[in-house]
């Protein structure tokens, strides 16, 4: 029996018919949420593929104050001193994913499904990079400030002092949603005449606090109650042996098409005293 307008629009109970619901909902494919991530501009050093001749790279650091100047008496010999160095090795690891879709889905789908999967995979790769920066670098902070149930101005300034005590400068302040909420309730940071920017605590780059640039990171990427004060010139390093790479392929035997999205990367703290962690 041919379908009637009633069957398409309503059922016997007076509610919408399932055929119309399916057609209405699935005509639009919504992208995943774009998450606030840690920008590479905050890395003190970035090593690209050309900087990494083998499978790993040694990062050499000058030891602070290792060449001290001494008082020399008249006629006495100068004390011979040279810089001292420390070194650590970074070996990029491979991360990736391989979406694979049947040829029928590609042919019959309302959306460019493979292309959309590749786009989503790219977002996931970027989010993984932020997670590596936090877990392998920022969480290695030499100093931690333990706050109470909410962050305070004293917590922030103490974290800054930890850096300054070791001759670093606090350039950037990174935090999760819970810390952002605490700060929204501190009058000092939301009064326009003290803030200097009405973009404070919106998204991405938020303005400045005590000269530090402020960045709110998505709650799924950072522990919501954590914050980090860093000296971007000394805090962490990124070594990327393989930039994000997309390679398409066809599985003729199974009549499927797919792509491999991969990256070889490592993140590490450069100088742990250039990072201070705040927990609440």
C-alpha positions as CSV (number, residue, x, y, z in Angstrom):
1,X,0.0,0.0,0.0
2,X,1.4,3.4,-0.9
3,X,2.6,5.5,2.1
4,X,0.2,8.3,3.0
5,X,1.0,11.8,4.3
6,X,-0.3,10.6,7.6
7,X,2.2,7.8,7.8
8,X,5.1,10.1,7.0
9,X,4.1,12.8,9.4
10,X,2.3,11.1,12.3
11,X,1.4,7.8,13.8
12,X,-1.9,6.7,15.2
13,X,-0.9,8.2,18.5
14,X,-0.5,11.7,17.0
15,X,3.3,11.7,17.4
16,X,5.8,12.2,14.6
17,X,6.3,9.4,12.2
18,X,9.6,7.6,12.3
19,X,10.3,8.0,8.6
20,X,10.2,11.8,8.9
21,X,12.3,11.8,12.0
22,X,15.1,9.8,10.4
23,X,15.1,12.1,7.3
24,X,15.2,15.2,9.4
25,X,17.9,14.3,11.9
26,X,20.4,12.6,9.6
27,X,20.5,15.3,6.9
28,X,23.1,17.1,9.0
29,X,26.4,15.6,10.3
30,X,27.7,17.6,13.3
31,X,31.5,18.0,13.8
32,X,33.1,17.0,17.0
33,X,33.7,19.9,19.5
34,X,36.9,21.9,18.8
35,X,38.8,21.7,22.0
36,X,41.2,24.4,23.4
37,X,44.7,22.9,23.1
38,X,48.2,23.9,24.0
39,X,49.8,25.9,21.2
40,X,53.3,25.0,19.9
41,X,54.3,28.6,20.3
42,X,54.7,27.8,24.1
43,X,57.5,25.3,23.4
44,X,61.0,26.6,24.1
45,X,62.4,24.4,21.4
46,X,60.9,22.5,18.5
47,X,63.0,19.8,16.7
48,X,61.6,18.9,13.3
49,X,62.4,15.8,11.2
50,X,65.6,17.4,9.7
51,X,66.9,18.0,13.3
52,X,66.6,14.4,14.2
53,X,69.1,12.4,12.1
54,X,68.3,9.0,13.7
55,X,65.5,7.6,15.8
56,X,66.2,10.0,18.8
57,X,67.9,13.2,19.7
58,X,70.1,14.3,22.6
59,X,69.2,17.6,24.1
60,X,72.2,19.3,25.8
61,X,71.8,21.9,28.5
62,X,74.2,24.3,30.1
63,X,74.2,23.9,33.9
64,X,73.2,27.2,35.5
65,X,76.0,29.1,37.3
66,X,78.6,26.4,36.4
67,X,81.2,29.1,35.4
68,X,81.5,31.1,38.5
69,X,83.7,34.2,38.6
70,X,86.2,34.4,41.4
71,X,88.3,37.2,43.0
72,X,91.9,37.1,41.7
73,X,94.7,38.5,43.8
74,X,97.5,40.5,42.3
75,X,100.0,38.2,40.6
76,X,97.8,35.1,41.3
77,X,96.7,32.8,38.5
78,X,93.2,32.9,37.2
79,X,91.1,29.9,38.2
80,X,90.3,27.8,35.1
81,X,86.7,27.0,34.8
82,X,84.4,25.9,31.9
83,X,80.7,25.5,31.5
84,X,79.2,22.2,32.7
85,X,76.5,20.4,30.8
86,X,73.7,17.9,31.3
87,X,72.0,15.9,28.6
88,X,68.8,13.9,28.1
89,X,67.5,11.9,25.2
90,X,64.2,12.2,23.4
91,X,62.9,9.4,21.2
92,X,59.7,10.2,19.3
93,X,57.0,7.5,19.5
94,X,54.5,6.7,16.8
95,X,50.8,7.6,17.3
96,X,48.0,7.2,14.9
97,X,44.7,5.7,13.8
98,X,43.3,4.1,10.6
99,X,39.7,4.7,9.7
100,X,38.3,2.2,7.2
101,X,35.0,2.4,5.4
102,X,33.1,0.1,3.0
103,X,32.8,1.2,-0.6
104,X,29.0,1.0,-0.2
105,X,29.1,3.5,2.7
106,X,31.2,5.9,0.6
107,X,28.9,5.5,-2.4
108,X,25.6,5.6,-0.6
109,X,26.4,8.0,2.3
110,X,25.0,11.5,2.4
111,X,28.3,12.8,3.6
112,X,31.9,12.4,2.5
113,X,32.5,9.9,5.3
114,X,36.1,9.0,4.7
115,X,37.1,12.7,4.5
116,X,35.2,13.5,7.6
117,X,36.9,10.6,9.5
118,X,40.3,11.9,8.4
119,X,39.4,15.4,9.7
120,X,38.3,14.0,13.0
121,X,41.5,11.9,13.3
122,X,43.5,15.0,12.7
123,X,41.8,16.7,15.7
124,X,42.5,13.6,17.8
125,X,46.2,13.7,16.9
126,X,46.4,17.4,18.0
127,X,44.6,16.6,21.2
128,X,47.0,13.8,21.9
129,X,49.9,16.2,21.5
130,X,48.5,18.5,24.2
131,X,48.0,15.5,26.5
132,X,51.7,14.5,25.9
133,X,52.9,18.1,26.7
134,X,50.9,18.0,30.0
135,X,51.8,14.4,31.1
136,X,55.5,14.3,29.9
137,X,56.5,18.0,30.5
138,X,54.2,20.2,32.6
139,X,53.5,17.5,35.3
140,X,57.3,17.3,35.8
141,X,57.3,20.7,37.5
142,X,59.9,21.0,40.1
143,X,57.6,23.0,42.4
144,X,53.9,22.6,43.3
145,X,51.6,25.0,45.0
146,X,48.8,23.3,46.9
147,X,45.7,25.5,47.1
148,X,42.5,25.0,49.0
149,X,39.1,24.4,47.4
150,X,39.5,27.4,45.1
151,X,42.6,29.1,43.6
152,X,43.7,32.3,45.2
153,X,45.8,35.2,44.1
154,X,48.4,34.1,46.6
155,X,48.6,30.6,44.9
156,X,49.3,32.3,41.6
157,X,51.9,34.7,42.9
158,X,53.6,31.9,44.9
159,X,53.9,29.8,41.7
160,X,55.4,32.9,39.9
161,X,57.9,33.3,42.8
162,X,59.1,29.7,42.4
163,X,60.2,30.5,38.9
164,X,61.7,33.8,39.9
165,X,63.6,32.2,42.7
166,X,65.4,30.2,40.0
167,X,66.0,33.1,37.6
168,X,63.1,32.3,35.3
169,X,60.3,34.6,34.3
170,X,56.6,33.6,34.4
171,X,55.4,34.2,30.9
172,X,52.3,32.0,30.6
173,X,49.5,30.7,32.8
174,X,47.6,27.5,31.7
175,X,44.6,26.1,33.5
176,X,41.5,24.0,33.3
177,X,37.8,24.9,33.6
178,X,37.6,24.6,37.4
179,X,40.5,27.1,37.9
180,X,38.9,29.3,35.2
181,X,35.7,29.3,37.2
182,X,37.6,30.3,40.4
183,X,39.2,33.1,38.6
184,X,35.9,34.4,37.3
185,X,34.9,34.9,40.9
186,X,38.0,36.9,41.9
187,X,37.1,40.6,41.5
188,X,40.7,41.6,40.7
189,X,40.7,39.6,37.5
190,X,37.3,40.6,36.1
191,X,37.1,44.3,36.8
192,X,37.7,45.9,33.4
193,X,40.0,48.7,34.7
194,X,42.3,46.1,36.3
195,X,42.0,43.5,33.6
196,X,42.9,45.5,30.5
197,X,41.0,43.0,28.3
198,X,37.3,42.2,28.1
199,X,38.2,38.9,26.4
200,X,39.4,37.5,29.8
201,X,38.2,33.9,30.5
202,X,36.4,33.3,27.3
203,X,38.4,30.8,25.2
204,X,41.9,30.3,23.9
205,X,44.1,33.3,24.7
206,X,42.4,35.1,27.5
207,X,44.4,38.2,28.2
208,X,47.1,38.7,30.9
209,X,47.5,38.3,34.7
210,X,50.5,39.9,36.2
211,X,52.1,40.0,32.8
212,X,51.4,36.3,32.1
213,X,49.5,35.3,29.0
214,X,46.5,33.2,30.1
215,X,45.3,30.1,28.3
216,X,42.2,27.9,29.2
217,X,42.6,24.3,28.1
218,X,39.7,22.0,27.5
219,X,38.6,20.0,30.6
220,X,38.9,16.7,28.7
221,X,42.6,17.4,28.1
222,X,43.8,18.8,31.4
223,X,42.9,18.0,35.0
224,X,40.2,20.6,35.6
225,X,41.6,21.7,39.0
226,X,45.2,22.1,37.8
227,X,47.1,25.1,36.6
228,X,50.6,25.7,35.4
229,X,52.9,28.7,35.4
230,X,55.7,28.4,32.9
231,X,58.6,30.3,31.4
232,X,57.9,29.5,27.7
233,X,61.6,30.1,26.9
234,X,62.8,27.3,29.2
235,X,59.8,25.0,30.1
236,X,59.4,22.2,27.5
237,X,60.6,20.9,24.2
238,X,58.9,19.1,21.3
239,X,60.7,16.6,19.0
240,X,58.7,15.6,15.9
241,X,60.3,12.9,13.7
242,X,57.2,12.5,11.5
243,X,54.7,15.4,11.2
244,X,51.1,14.5,10.9
245,X,50.9,12.3,7.8
246,X,47.9,11.0,5.9
247,X,48.2,8.0,3.6
248,X,45.2,6.7,1.8
249,X,44.7,3.1,0.6
250,X,42.2,0.7,-0.9
251,X,41.4,-2.7,0.4
252,X,40.2,-4.3,-2.9
253,X,39.7,-7.7,-1.4
254,X,37.1,-6.4,1.1
255,X,35.9,-3.6,-1.1
256,X,36.9,-0.9,1.4
257,X,38.8,2.3,1.4
258,X,40.8,3.8,4.3
259,X,43.5,6.1,5.5
260,X,46.3,6.0,8.0
261,X,46.9,9.1,10.0
262,X,50.1,9.1,12.0
263,X,52.7,11.1,13.8
264,X,56.0,10.4,15.5
265,X,56.5,12.8,18.4
266,X,58.0,13.2,21.9
267,X,57.5,16.0,24.5
268,X,59.6,16.6,27.5
269,X,60.3,19.2,30.2
270,X,63.4,21.2,29.3
271,X,64.0,22.8,32.8
272,X,61.7,21.6,35.5
273,X,62.3,24.7,37.6
274,X,60.8,26.8,34.8
275,X,57.4,25.1,35.5
276,X,55.3,25.5,38.7
277,X,52.1,23.5,39.2
278,X,49.1,24.7,41.1
279,X,46.6,22.1,42.5
280,X,43.3,22.9,44.1
